[in-house]
Amino acid sequence: MQQQPLLWLVTLLPHAIQALPFALSPTTWSVREIPTSQRAAREAARVAVQYLNYYSGSPHQLVYLDVVRKATVKSIPEIGDKFYIEFTTKDYQTNQEARVCTASVFFRQKQAKPAIHINCTTSGSLTKARENDYNFYRQMKKQVTPISGKDIPDSFGFIEPDMLPVWYLAIMGSSFVVWEKTTEERSYTMAQIKTVQQLPRKDDSIAFDYDILLHELPTEEMIYCSLHIVWIPGKPPKVDYECSHNAENGSGTESEEGSTFFGNFK
């Protein structure tokens, strides 16, 4: 008598397995190769580069995407798409080839901030970059009058040489914002610093308030963001930010719902 319930469960088990959502079918989770020129492949690589720039902790070691060498994607129904990308980067300052990277970039449905894992070859310019970081840091700590600026670069694309490290720091800090905001449908790059103001600090860090413009694709909108960046050499910056859509002439409307300030201050 006690064996009948067990037999009944064994009989129903195959039907229960078949009813699981998306689940135990090997074809559902198959990985397929996609063209390296495809927008999805390049955008996955670009957000991986943003992640790399942020976690480098070095404004003088920034890189940008060069060539996507290989791209595959695994689609997980009702969860999202996971891209596996191999790509090269170039140094932001010299335009020389810098690193070869492989990354997984997981875009989850209806959710920003893709999950990223990345591995890159060692950069030969690391020592020089760190030296430049400390020179900039020491200079900022010695400032008697906090530095400020606006419209960087200007309408001709020019940046004053002494403001270049301030620009690089903004790119590194905005990389955190871009990583958090990026989805499979929308991506961002920093276009311009509208204003920047150094903030005096009594601890070991340096700090800046930025108002920046992010270029959003594919909408082509300019997104206005306020950033508060605190940094010490060798560590990723701490960033607070608030972004608004429909920015015109440095003013934004339609703030992100429930925003106040986002960031990684904890």
MIPA-932846 format. One line per 2 residues: number of its first residue (from 1); their letters; for each residue z, x, y of N, C-alpha, C. Coordinates in nm, 3 decimals, always signed. Layout:
N
NUM> A> Z/X/Y/Z/X/Y/Z/X/Y ~ ... .
This chain:
266
1> MQ> +0.000/+0.082/-0.121/+0.000/+0.000/+0.000/+0.000/+0.086/+0.126 ~ +0.068/+0.200/+0.122/+0.078/+0.283/+0.241/-0.053/+0.358/+0.269 .
3> QQ> -0.145/+0.366/+0.169/-0.268/+0.439/+0.189/-0.372/+0.358/+0.265 ~ -0.359/+0.225/+0.268/-0.461/+0.142/+0.331/-0.475/+0.168/+0.481 .
5> PL> -0.366/+0.175/+0.559/-0.380/+0.206/+0.702/-0.447/+0.341/+0.726 ~ -0.415/+0.440/+0.641/-0.474/+0.572/+0.656/-0.624/+0.567/+0.630 .
7> LW> -0.664/+0.498/+0.524/-0.806/+0.485/+0.494/-0.880/+0.414/+0.606 ~ -0.817/+0.316/+0.665/-0.877/+0.240/+0.775/-0.900/+0.330/+0.897 .
9> LV> -0.804/+0.417/+0.927/-0.819/+0.509/+1.039/-0.930/+0.610/+1.014 ~ -0.938/+0.661/+0.890/-1.043/+0.756/+0.856/-1.180/+0.693/+0.871 .
11> TL> -1.190/+0.567/+0.833/-1.318/+0.495/+0.844/-1.360/+0.479/+0.989 ~ -1.263/+0.454/+1.078/-1.296/+0.429/+1.219/-1.318/+0.557/+1.300 .
13> LP> -1.274/+0.673/+1.250/-1.278/+0.797/+1.328/-1.418/+0.833/+1.376 ~ -1.523/+0.828/+1.292/-1.657/+0.864/+1.342/-1.702/+0.775/+1.458 .
15> HA> -1.668/+0.646/+1.452/-1.707/+0.555/+1.559/-1.633/+0.588/+1.689 ~ -1.507/+0.627/+1.676/-1.429/+0.662/+1.794/-1.485/+0.787/+1.862 .
17> IQ> -1.527/+0.885/+1.781/-1.584/+1.008/+1.836/-1.712/+0.978/+1.913 ~ -1.797/+0.890/+1.856/-1.922/+0.856/+1.921/-1.899/+0.786/+2.055 .
19> AL> -1.785/+0.718/+2.067/-1.757/+0.642/+2.189/-1.704/+0.728/+2.303 ~ -1.668/+0.855/+2.276/-1.614/+0.939/+2.383/-1.718/+0.963/+2.490 .
21> PF> -1.680/+0.957/+2.621/-1.777/+0.975/+2.729/-1.835/+1.115/+2.729 ~ -1.969/+1.125/+2.739/-2.049/+1.246/+2.754/-2.023/+1.349/+2.649 .
23> AL> -1.939/+1.324/+2.558/-1.857/+1.428/+2.504/-1.914/+1.512/+2.395 ~ -1.902/+1.494/+2.281/-1.912/+1.598/+2.182/-2.056/+1.626/+2.141 .
25> SP> -2.152/+1.587/+2.224/-2.293/+1.614/+2.195/-2.331/+1.750/+2.250 ~ -2.378/+1.844/+2.166/-2.411/+1.977/+2.213/-2.524/+1.977/+2.316 .
27> TT> -2.616/+1.881/+2.309/-2.728/+1.880/+2.403/-2.683/+1.844/+2.543 ~ -2.572/+1.769/+2.554/-2.523/+1.726/+2.685/-2.481/+1.844/+2.771 .
29> WS> -2.424/+1.947/+2.708/-2.371/+2.061/+2.781/-2.466/+2.181/+2.776 ~ -2.592/+2.160/+2.744/-2.684/+2.270/+2.729/-2.709/+2.339/+2.864 .
31> VR> -2.729/+2.469/+2.858/-2.756/+2.549/+2.977/-2.908/+2.566/+2.989 ~ -2.960/+2.539/+3.109/-3.104/+2.554/+3.129/-3.130/+2.652/+3.243 .
33> EI> -3.236/+2.728/+3.231/-3.275/+2.822/+3.335/-3.350/+2.748/+3.444 ~ -3.327/+2.788/+3.570/-3.396/+2.727/+3.682/-3.463/+2.837/+3.764 .
35> PT> -3.570/+2.803/+3.839/-3.639/+2.904/+3.920/-3.544/+2.967/+4.022 ~ -3.553/+3.098/+4.038/-3.465/+3.167/+4.132/-3.498/+3.131/+4.277 .
37> SQ> -3.619/+3.078/+4.300/-3.657/+3.036/+4.435/-3.607/+2.896/+4.469 ~ -3.555/+2.825/+4.370/-3.509/+2.689/+4.393/-3.390/+2.688/+4.489 .
39> RA> -3.387/+2.588/+4.577/-3.280/+2.581/+4.677/-3.142/+2.581/+4.612 ~ -3.128/+2.507/+4.502/-2.997/+2.498/+4.436/-2.948/+2.636/+4.392 .
41> AR> -3.039/+2.721/+4.343/-3.001/+2.855/+4.299/-2.957/+2.941/+4.416 ~ -3.034/+2.937/+4.525/-3.001/+3.020/+4.640/-2.874/+2.972/+4.710 .
43> EA> -2.852/+2.841/+4.716/-2.731/+2.792/+4.782/-2.607/+2.826/+4.699 ~ -2.619/+2.822/+4.567/-2.506/+2.863/+4.483/-2.473/+3.010/+4.507 .
45> AR> -2.578/+3.093/+4.518/-2.556/+3.235/+4.545/-2.497/+3.257/+4.684 ~ -2.544/+3.180/+4.782/-2.494/+3.195/+4.919/-2.345/+3.163/+4.931 .
47> VA> -2.301/+3.057/+4.866/-2.159/+3.024/+4.877/-2.076/+3.126/+4.800 ~ -2.133/+3.185/+4.694/-2.062/+3.294/+4.626/-2.045/+3.414/+4.719 .
49> VQ> -2.146/+3.442/+4.801/-2.138/+3.551/+4.899/-2.031/+3.521/+5.004 ~ -2.022/+3.395/+5.048/-1.917/+3.357/+5.144/-1.779/+3.383/+5.083 .
51> YL> -1.763/+3.344/+4.958/-1.637/+3.366/+4.886/-1.606/+3.516/+4.880 ~ -1.709/+3.596/+4.848/-1.692/+3.741/+4.840/-1.651/+3.799/+4.975 .
53> NY> -1.718/+3.756/+5.082/-1.685/+3.809/+5.216/-1.543/+3.774/+5.257 ~ -1.501/+3.652/+5.227/-1.365/+3.614/+5.263/-1.262/+3.698/+5.188 .
55> YS> -1.276/+3.708/+5.057/-1.175/+3.777/+4.978/-1.183/+3.929/+4.988 ~ -1.289/+3.983/+5.047/-1.295/+4.128/+5.068/-1.185/+4.173/+5.164 .
57> GS> -1.147/+4.084/+5.258/-1.045/+4.120/+5.356/-1.091/+4.224/+5.456 ~ -1.223/+4.249/+5.461/-1.276/+4.356/+5.546/-1.390/+4.306/+5.632 .
59> PH> -1.371/+4.292/+5.763/-1.480/+4.249/+5.849/-1.594/+4.348/+5.860 ~ -1.572/+4.473/+5.818/-1.678/+4.573/+5.823/-1.743/+4.595/+5.687 .
61> QL> -1.714/+4.507/+5.591/-1.777/+4.517/+5.460/-1.854/+4.389/+5.427 ~ -1.897/+4.316/+5.527/-1.967/+4.190/+5.505/-2.105/+4.214/+5.445 .
63> VY> -2.147/+4.123/+5.360/-2.280/+4.129/+5.300/-2.348/+3.993/+5.315 ~ -2.479/+3.992/+5.296/-2.552/+3.865/+5.293/-2.643/+3.864/+5.171 .
65> LD> -2.686/+3.746/+5.131/-2.768/+3.731/+5.012/-2.905/+3.794/+5.030 ~ -2.947/+3.872/+4.931/-3.080/+3.933/+4.933/-3.172/+3.859/+4.834 .
67> VV> -3.162/+3.890/+4.707/-3.253/+3.834/+4.607/-3.173/+3.772/+4.492 ~ -3.210/+3.652/+4.454/-3.155/+3.590/+4.332/-3.240/+3.636/+4.215 .
69> RK> -3.180/+3.705/+4.120/-3.255/+3.761/+4.007/-3.263/+3.666/+3.889 ~ -3.160/+3.588/+3.869/-3.156/+3.498/+3.754/-3.064/+3.382/+3.787 .
71> AT> -3.100/+3.264/+3.738/-3.018/+3.145/+3.766/-3.027/+3.046/+3.651 ~ -2.913/+3.002/+3.605/-2.906/+2.895/+3.505/-2.804/+2.793/+3.552 .
73> VK> -2.812/+2.673/+3.495/-2.718/+2.568/+3.532/-2.678/+2.490/+3.409 ~ -2.552/+2.454/+3.403/-2.498/+2.367/+3.298/-2.450/+2.240/+3.364 .
75> SI> -2.513/+2.128/+3.329/-2.475/+1.998/+3.385/-2.376/+1.929/+3.293 ~ -2.262/+1.892/+3.351/-2.157/+1.824/+3.276/-2.147/+1.683/+3.331 .
77> PE> -2.198/+1.583/+3.259/-2.201/+1.446/+3.311/-2.065/+1.400/+3.360 ~ -2.065/+1.335/+3.475/-1.947/+1.278/+3.539/-1.849/+1.383/+3.589 .
79> IG> -1.884/+1.511/+3.575/-1.796/+1.619/+3.622/-1.866/+1.701/+3.731 ~ -1.984/+1.756/+3.701/-2.054/+1.836/+3.800/-2.149/+1.935/+3.737 .
81> DK> -2.203/+2.025/+3.820/-2.298/+2.127/+3.777/-2.237/+2.265/+3.795 ~ -2.251/+2.347/+3.691/-2.199/+2.483/+3.696/-2.316/+2.581/+3.689 .
83> FY> -2.330/+2.660/+3.797/-2.440/+2.755/+3.807/-2.392/+2.895/+3.768 ~ -2.481/+2.966/+3.699/-2.457/+3.106/+3.666/-2.568/+3.186/+3.735 .
85> IE> -2.529/+3.272/+3.827/-2.625/+3.337/+3.916/-2.609/+3.489/+3.909 ~ -2.723/+3.558/+3.905/-2.724/+3.703/+3.924/-2.805/+3.732/+4.050 .
87> FT> -2.750/+3.812/+4.141/-2.817/+3.834/+4.268/-2.779/+3.969/+4.329 ~ -2.856/+4.010/+4.429/-2.825/+4.131/+4.504/-2.788/+4.092/+4.646 .
89> TK> -2.713/+4.180/+4.711/-2.674/+4.159/+4.850/-2.718/+4.278/+4.935 ~ -2.721/+4.255/+5.066/-2.745/+4.363/+5.161/-2.629/+4.371/+5.259 .
91> DY> -2.604/+4.492/+5.307/-2.497/+4.515/+5.403/-2.531/+4.448/+5.535 ~ -2.434/+4.375/+5.591/-2.457/+4.297/+5.713/-2.491/+4.385/+5.831 .
93> QT> -2.437/+4.508/+5.835/-2.459/+4.595/+5.951/-2.582/+4.683/+5.936 ~ -2.607/+4.734/+5.817/-2.715/+4.832/+5.798/-2.841/+4.773/+5.737 .
95> NQ> -2.830/+4.654/+5.679/-2.942/+4.590/+5.607/-2.984/+4.668/+5.484 ~ -2.901/+4.760/+5.439/-2.928/+4.833/+5.316/-2.872/+4.756/+5.196 .
97> EA> -2.939/+4.772/+5.080/-2.889/+4.705/+4.960/-2.748/+4.753/+4.931 ~ -2.657/+4.657/+4.908/-2.515/+4.691/+4.898/-2.461/+4.675/+4.756 .
99> RV> -2.476/+4.556/+4.698/-2.409/+4.530/+4.570/-2.496/+4.439/+4.483 ~ -2.474/+4.451/+4.353/-2.533/+4.359/+4.256/-2.420/+4.274/+4.200 .
101> CT> -2.438/+4.143/+4.199/-2.330/+4.051/+4.163/-2.375/+3.950/+4.058 ~ -2.279/+3.907/+3.979/-2.296/+3.790/+3.893/-2.184/+3.693/+3.928 .
103> AS> -2.216/+3.564/+3.927/-2.115/+3.466/+3.968/-2.137/+3.335/+3.894 ~ -2.028/+3.265/+3.870/-2.035/+3.125/+3.828/-1.986/+3.041/+3.946 .
105> VF> -2.061/+2.935/+3.977/-2.029/+2.848/+4.090/-2.030/+2.704/+4.039 ~ -1.914/+2.641/+4.040/-1.898/+2.509/+3.981/-1.883/+2.405/+4.091 .
107> FR> -1.990/+2.325/+4.111/-1.987/+2.216/+4.206/-1.939/+2.089/+4.135 ~ -1.822/+2.041/+4.174/-1.768/+1.919/+4.114/-1.810/+1.799/+4.197 .
109> QK> -1.844/+1.691/+4.129/-1.898/+1.573/+4.195/-1.800/+1.519/+4.300 ~ -1.857/+1.483/+4.417/-1.781/+1.422/+4.526/-1.660/+1.505/+4.567 .
111> QA> -1.675/+1.637/+4.558/-1.563/+1.725/+4.590/-1.616/+1.854/+4.650 ~ -1.567/+1.893/+4.766/-1.608/+2.019/+4.827/-1.531/+2.134/+4.764 .
113> KP> -1.550/+2.253/+4.819/-1.486/+2.375/+4.772/-1.519/+2.404/+4.625 ~ -1.638/+2.454/+4.598/-1.675/+2.488/+4.460/-1.582/+2.594/+4.401 .
115> AI> -1.561/+2.585/+4.271/-1.483/+2.686/+4.199/-1.573/+2.805/+4.172 ~ -1.531/+2.924/+4.212/-1.617/+3.042/+4.206/-1.546/+3.157/+4.135 .
117> HI> -1.621/+3.222/+4.046/-1.577/+3.349/+3.986/-1.691/+3.447/+4.007 ~ -1.660/+3.567/+4.057/-1.766/+3.661/+4.093/-1.727/+3.803/+4.055 .
119> NC> -1.825/+3.879/+4.011/-1.808/+4.021/+3.982/-1.923/+4.097/+4.045 ~ -1.892/+4.208/+4.113/-1.995/+4.286/+4.182/-1.975/+4.434/+4.153 .
121> TT> -2.084/+4.509/+4.164/-2.074/+4.653/+4.158/-1.995/+4.703/+4.279 ~ -1.938/+4.821/+4.268/-1.859/+4.878/+4.378/-1.949/+4.919/+4.493 .
123> SG> -1.905/+4.890/+4.612/-1.980/+4.927/+4.732/-1.952/+5.072/+4.769 ~ -2.059/+5.149/+4.793/-2.042/+5.289/+4.831/-1.987/+5.307/+4.971 .
125> SL> -1.994/+5.200/+5.052/-1.950/+5.211/+5.192/-1.805/+5.164/+5.211 ~ -1.731/+5.147/+5.102/-1.598/+5.090/+5.111/-1.506/+5.175/+5.198 .
127> TK> -1.507/+5.306/+5.179/-1.417/+5.393/+5.255/-1.446/+5.385/+5.404 ~ -1.574/+5.391/+5.441/-1.612/+5.382/+5.581/-1.574/+5.247/+5.641 .
129> AR> -1.594/+5.140/+5.563/-1.560/+5.006/+5.610/-1.411/+4.995/+5.638 ~ -1.329/+5.044/+5.547/-1.185/+5.039/+5.567/-1.142/+5.119/+5.690 .
131> EN> -1.207/+5.233/+5.710/-1.176/+5.314/+5.828/-1.209/+5.237/+5.956 ~ -1.324/+5.170/+5.958/-1.363/+5.090/+6.075/-1.267/+4.973/+6.095 .
133> DY> -1.222/+4.914/+5.984/-1.125/+4.804/+5.995/-0.998/+4.850/+6.066 ~ -0.945/+4.965/+6.025/-0.820/+5.013/+6.084/-0.839/+5.055/+6.229 .
135> NF> -0.955/+5.111/+6.262/-0.981/+5.147/+6.402/-0.981/+5.022/+6.489 ~ -1.047/+4.917/+6.443/-1.050/+4.790/+6.516/-0.910/+4.731/+6.527 .
137> YR> -0.837/+4.733/+6.417/-0.701/+4.679/+6.415/-0.610/+4.752/+6.515 ~ -0.615/+4.886/+6.512/-0.530/+4.964/+6.603/-0.568/+4.938/+6.749 .
139> QM> -0.698/+4.927/+6.774/-0.742/+4.899/+6.911/-0.689/+4.764/+6.959 ~ -0.693/+4.663/+6.872/-0.645/+4.531/+6.911/-0.494/+4.529/+6.931 .
141> KK> -0.420/+4.605/+6.852/-0.275/+4.609/+6.867/-0.235/+4.678/+6.998 ~ -0.323/+4.766/+7.049/-0.291/+4.841/+7.171/-0.338/+4.769/+7.297 .
143> QV> -0.411/+4.657/+7.281/-0.464/+4.588/+7.398/-0.351/+4.544/+7.491 ~ -0.359/+4.584/+7.616/-0.262/+4.538/+7.716/-0.298/+4.398/+7.761 .
145> TP> -0.427/+4.377/+7.787/-0.478/+4.244/+7.821/-0.554/+4.190/+7.702 ~ -0.512/+4.079/+7.642/-0.583/+4.024/+7.525/-0.730/+3.999/+7.559 .
147> IS> -0.817/+4.034/+7.465/-0.960/+4.020/+7.491/-1.003/+3.875/+7.476 ~ -1.112/+3.842/+7.543/-1.169/+3.708/+7.534/-1.319/+3.719/+7.552 .
149> GK> -1.391/+3.614/+7.513/-1.535/+3.614/+7.527/-1.592/+3.476/+7.502 ~ -1.722/+3.463/+7.525/-1.789/+3.336/+7.499/-1.936/+3.361/+7.470 .
151> DI> -1.997/+3.262/+7.404/-2.140/+3.265/+7.370/-2.180/+3.397/+7.305 ~ -2.128/+3.419/+7.185/-2.156/+3.540/+7.107/-2.223/+3.498/+6.975 .
153> PD> -2.349/+3.538/+6.953/-2.439/+3.610/+7.044/-2.488/+3.520/+7.157 ~ -2.549/+3.583/+7.259/-2.601/+3.504/+7.370/-2.734/+3.440/+7.332 .
155> SF> -2.799/+3.377/+7.427/-2.923/+3.304/+7.397/-3.037/+3.395/+7.356 ~ -3.023/+3.527/+7.378/-3.123/+3.623/+7.335/-3.085/+3.692/+7.203 .
157> GF> -2.973/+3.651/+7.145/-2.929/+3.709/+7.019/-2.853/+3.839/+7.036 ~ -2.812/+3.871/+7.159/-2.745/+3.999/+7.186/-2.593/+3.984/+7.177 .
159> IE> -2.529/+4.086/+7.119/-2.383/+4.094/+7.112/-2.340/+4.228/+7.172 ~ -2.249/+4.223/+7.268/-2.195/+4.347/+7.325/-2.134/+4.432/+7.213 .
161> PD> -2.164/+4.562/+7.210/-2.114/+4.648/+7.101/-1.963/+4.640/+7.080 ~ -1.885/+4.630/+7.188/-1.739/+4.626/+7.171/-1.690/+4.491/+7.119 .
163> ML> -1.780/+4.391/+7.114/-1.743/+4.261/+7.061/-1.791/+4.241/+6.916 ~ -1.862/+4.339/+6.863/-1.913/+4.325/+6.727/-1.801/+4.305/+6.624 .
165> PV> -1.691/+4.384/+6.628/-1.584/+4.360/+6.530/-1.523/+4.221/+6.543 ~ -1.517/+4.168/+6.665/-1.465/+4.032/+6.686/-1.559/+3.930/+6.620 .
167> WY> -1.689/+3.955/+6.630/-1.790/+3.873/+6.563/-1.776/+3.882/+6.411 ~ -1.760/+4.003/+6.360/-1.744/+4.022/+6.215/-1.620/+3.950/+6.164 .
169> LA> -1.511/+3.958/+6.240/-1.388/+3.891/+6.199/-1.409/+3.739/+6.193 ~ -1.486/+3.687/+6.288/-1.515/+3.544/+6.287/-1.598/+3.505/+6.164 .
171> IM> -1.693/+3.590/+6.128/-1.773/+3.562/+6.009/-1.684/+3.560/+5.885 ~ -1.595/+3.659/+5.874/-1.506/+3.664/+5.759/-1.416/+3.541/+5.754 .
173> GS> -1.358/+3.502/+5.869/-1.273/+3.384/+5.871/-1.350/+3.256/+5.846 ~ -1.470/+3.246/+5.904/-1.549/+3.125/+5.883/-1.598/+3.114/+5.739 .
175> SF> -1.604/+3.226/+5.667/-1.644/+3.220/+5.526/-1.547/+3.135/+5.445 ~ -1.420/+3.138/+5.482/-1.323/+3.050/+5.416/-1.355/+2.904/+5.444 .
177> VV> -1.391/+2.872/+5.569/-1.425/+2.735/+5.607/-1.550/+2.690/+5.532 ~ -1.651/+2.776/+5.529/-1.777/+2.743/+5.461/-1.752/+2.716/+5.313 .
179> WE> -1.673/+2.802/+5.249/-1.642/+2.783/+5.108/-1.575/+2.648/+5.085 ~ -1.480/+2.613/+5.171/-1.408/+2.487/+5.153/-1.497/+2.364/+5.177 .
181> KT> -1.594/+2.375/+5.269/-1.674/+2.259/+5.307/-1.801/+2.242/+5.223 ~ -1.846/+2.348/+5.158/-1.973/+2.343/+5.087/-1.969/+2.250/+4.967 .
183> TE> -2.075/+2.171/+4.953/-2.098/+2.089/+4.834/-2.235/+2.125/+4.779 ~ -2.273/+2.063/+4.668/-2.405/+2.090/+4.611/-2.515/+2.039/+4.703 .
185> ER> -2.482/+1.941/+4.788/-2.582/+1.882/+4.877/-2.584/+1.947/+5.015 ~ -2.472/+2.006/+5.060/-2.466/+2.060/+5.195/-2.408/+2.200/+5.195 .
187> SY> -2.470/+2.285/+5.279/-2.423/+2.423/+5.293/-2.416/+2.459/+5.440 ~ -2.350/+2.573/+5.470/-2.321/+2.608/+5.609/-2.332/+2.758/+5.631 .
189> TM> -2.371/+2.796/+5.752/-2.363/+2.934/+5.797/-2.312/+2.934/+5.941 ~ -2.244/+3.042/+5.979/-2.195/+3.050/+6.117/-2.310/+3.088/+6.209 .
191> AQ> -2.326/+3.013/+6.320/-2.436/+3.035/+6.412/-2.393/+3.108/+6.538 ~ -2.276/+3.073/+6.593/-2.237/+3.130/+6.722/-2.088/+3.111/+6.747 .
193> IK> -2.030/+3.208/+6.817/-1.896/+3.192/+6.874/-1.913/+3.132/+7.013 ~ -1.857/+3.015/+7.035/-1.862/+2.956/+7.169/-1.757/+3.020/+7.258 .
195> TV> -1.635/+3.032/+7.209/-1.529/+3.101/+7.283/-1.439/+3.174/+7.184 ~ -1.377/+3.281/+7.232/-1.278/+3.353/+7.151/-1.169/+3.404/+7.244 .
197> QQ> -1.045/+3.399/+7.196/-0.930/+3.445/+7.273/-0.833/+3.515/+7.178 ~ -0.801/+3.640/+7.210/-0.700/+3.711/+7.131/-0.562/+3.657/+7.165 .
199> LP> -0.476/+3.646/+7.063/-0.340/+3.596/+7.080/-0.241/+3.709/+7.054 ~ -0.153/+3.739/+7.149/-0.053/+3.845/+7.125/+0.038/+3.808/+7.009 .
201> RK> +0.075/+3.907/+6.929/+0.169/+3.887/+6.818/+0.265/+4.004/+6.813 ~ +0.388/+3.975/+6.771/+0.491/+4.078/+6.762/+0.506/+4.133/+6.621 .
203> DD> +0.439/+4.070/+6.524/+0.445/+4.123/+6.387/+0.331/+4.221/+6.365 ~ +0.299/+4.249/+6.239/+0.196/+4.349/+6.209/+0.054/+4.295/+6.214 .
205> SI> +0.037/+4.166/+6.236/-0.096/+4.105/+6.233/-0.161/+4.102/+6.370 ~ -0.292/+4.078/+6.370/-0.363/+4.042/+6.492/-0.415/+3.900/+6.475 .
207> AF> -0.435/+3.829/+6.585/-0.472/+3.688/+6.577/-0.572/+3.652/+6.686 ~ -0.660/+3.557/+6.652/-0.760/+3.509/+6.747/-0.778/+3.359/+6.730 .
209> DY> -0.805/+3.292/+6.841/-0.852/+3.154/+6.840/-1.001/+3.154/+6.870 ~ -1.077/+3.091/+6.783/-1.222/+3.082/+6.800/-1.265/+2.936/+6.810 .
211> DI> -1.367/+2.911/+6.889/-1.447/+2.790/+6.879/-1.585/+2.835/+6.835 ~ -1.632/+2.784/+6.722/-1.759/+2.832/+6.666/-1.850/+2.715/+6.636 .
213> LL> -1.977/+2.746/+6.614/-2.075/+2.649/+6.566/-2.119/+2.689/+6.426 ~ -2.113/+2.593/+6.333/-2.167/+2.611/+6.199/-2.299/+2.535/+6.189 .
215> HE> -2.398/+2.599/+6.129/-2.527/+2.534/+6.105/-2.523/+2.469/+5.967 ~ -2.539/+2.337/+5.963/-2.532/+2.263/+5.838/-2.672/+2.235/+5.785 .
217> LP> -2.693/+2.261/+5.656/-2.819/+2.230/+5.588/-2.792/+2.131/+5.476 ~ -2.885/+2.038/+5.450/-3.019/+2.027/+5.508/-3.026/+1.941/+5.635 .
219> TE> -2.914/+1.897/+5.690/-2.916/+1.804/+5.803/-2.962/+1.871/+5.932 ~ -2.950/+2.006/+5.940/-2.982/+2.082/+6.061/-2.885/+2.052/+6.175 .
221> EM> -2.772/+1.989/+6.146/-2.672/+1.962/+6.250/-2.594/+2.090/+6.283 ~ -2.542/+2.094/+6.405/-2.447/+2.197/+6.445/-2.307/+2.137/+6.440 .
223> IY> -2.221/+2.198/+6.363/-2.084/+2.151/+6.345/-1.991/+2.239/+6.428 ~ -1.911/+2.176/+6.511/-1.821/+2.248/+6.602/-1.685/+2.263/+6.533 .
225> CS> -1.636/+2.386/+6.522/-1.509/+2.411/+6.453/-1.418/+2.498/+6.540 ~ -1.290/+2.465/+6.540/-1.187/+2.549/+6.600/-1.116/+2.624/+6.488 .
227> LH> -1.109/+2.756/+6.502/-1.048/+2.842/+6.401/-0.931/+2.919/+6.461 ~ -0.823/+2.925/+6.388/-0.711/+3.015/+6.420/-0.704/+3.115/+6.307 .
229> IV> -0.729/+3.243/+6.339/-0.739/+3.347/+6.237/-0.631/+3.452/+6.259 ~ -0.556/+3.480/+6.155/-0.454/+3.585/+6.156/-0.490/+3.684/+6.046 .
231> WI> -0.494/+3.813/+6.083/-0.546/+3.913/+5.988/-0.470/+4.044/+5.999 ~ -0.460/+4.109/+5.883/-0.410/+4.245/+5.875/-0.502/+4.319/+5.779 .
233> PG> -0.538/+4.445/+5.806/-0.635/+4.514/+5.722/-0.597/+4.515/+5.574 ~ -0.700/+4.499/+5.491/-0.681/+4.504/+5.347/-0.650/+4.371/+5.283 .
235> KP> -0.634/+4.265/+5.364/-0.601/+4.134/+5.309/-0.694/+4.027/+5.367 ~ -0.726/+3.924/+5.287/-0.804/+3.813/+5.343/-0.728/+3.748/+5.458 .
237> PK> -0.798/+3.702/+5.560/-0.729/+3.642/+5.675/-0.669/+3.507/+5.640 ~ -0.568/+3.470/+5.713/-0.518/+3.333/+5.708/-0.593/+3.253/+5.813 .
239> VD> -0.637/+3.135/+5.775/-0.727/+3.057/+5.860/-0.679/+2.912/+5.869 ~ -0.662/+2.863/+5.990/-0.649/+2.720/+6.015/-0.776/+2.674/+6.084 .
241> YE> -0.824/+2.554/+6.053/-0.947/+2.509/+6.117/-0.953/+2.358/+6.128 ~ -1.031/+2.314/+6.224/-1.064/+2.173/+6.241/-1.209/+2.165/+6.284 .
243> CS> -1.287/+2.082/+6.219/-1.430/+2.073/+6.247/-1.469/+1.932/+6.289 ~ -1.569/+1.924/+6.377/-1.619/+1.796/+6.427/-1.770/+1.794/+6.417 .
245> HN> -1.826/+1.676/+6.389/-1.971/+1.660/+6.381/-2.026/+1.621/+6.518 ~ -2.157/+1.627/+6.526/-2.230/+1.588/+6.647/-2.186/+1.668/+6.769 .
247> AE> -2.175/+1.799/+6.750/-2.135/+1.884/+6.863/-2.251/+1.905/+6.958 ~ -2.225/+1.888/+7.084/-2.327/+1.912/+7.186/-2.262/+1.985/+7.303 .
249> NG> -2.325/+2.099/+7.338/-2.276/+2.176/+7.453/-2.128/+2.212/+7.440 ~ -2.088/+2.243/+7.316/-1.952/+2.289/+7.296/-1.850/+2.180/+7.285 .
251> SG> -1.891/+2.054/+7.274/-1.793/+1.948/+7.257/-1.827/+1.869/+7.133 ~ -1.728/+1.830/+7.055/-1.754/+1.762/+6.930/-1.688/+1.627/+6.923 .
253> TE> -1.748/+1.539/+6.845/-1.691/+1.408/+6.820/-1.690/+1.384/+6.671 ~ -1.633/+1.271/+6.631/-1.628/+1.233/+6.490/-1.558/+1.340/+6.407 .
255> SE> -1.432/+1.367/+6.438/-1.357/+1.465/+6.361/-1.346/+1.421/+6.217 ~ -1.331/+1.520/+6.128/-1.318/+1.489/+5.986/-1.198/+1.398/+5.965 .
257> EG> -1.217/+1.301/+5.878/-1.113/+1.201/+5.856/-0.986/+1.267/+5.803 ~ -0.876/+1.239/+5.870/-0.747/+1.291/+5.826/-0.732/+1.439/+5.844 .
259> ST> -0.806/+1.497/+5.938/-0.815/+1.642/+5.942/-0.689/+1.709/+5.996 ~ -0.644/+1.675/+6.119/-0.555/+1.761/+6.197/-0.605/+1.904/+6.176 .
261> FF> -0.532/+1.986/+6.100/-0.586/+2.119/+6.069/-0.579/+2.146/+5.920 ~ -0.690/+2.199/+5.867/-0.693/+2.248/+5.730/-0.670/+2.398/+5.734 .
263> GN> -0.647/+2.458/+5.619/-0.635/+2.602/+5.616/-0.551/+2.652/+5.500 ~ -0.521/+2.781/+5.505/-0.447/+2.843/+5.395/-0.317/+2.906/+5.442 .
265> FK> -0.258/+2.852/+5.550/-0.126/+2.898/+5.594/-0.020/+2.832/+5.506 ~ +0.053/+2.913/+5.433/+0.159/+2.858/+5.345/+0.281/+2.949/+5.348 .
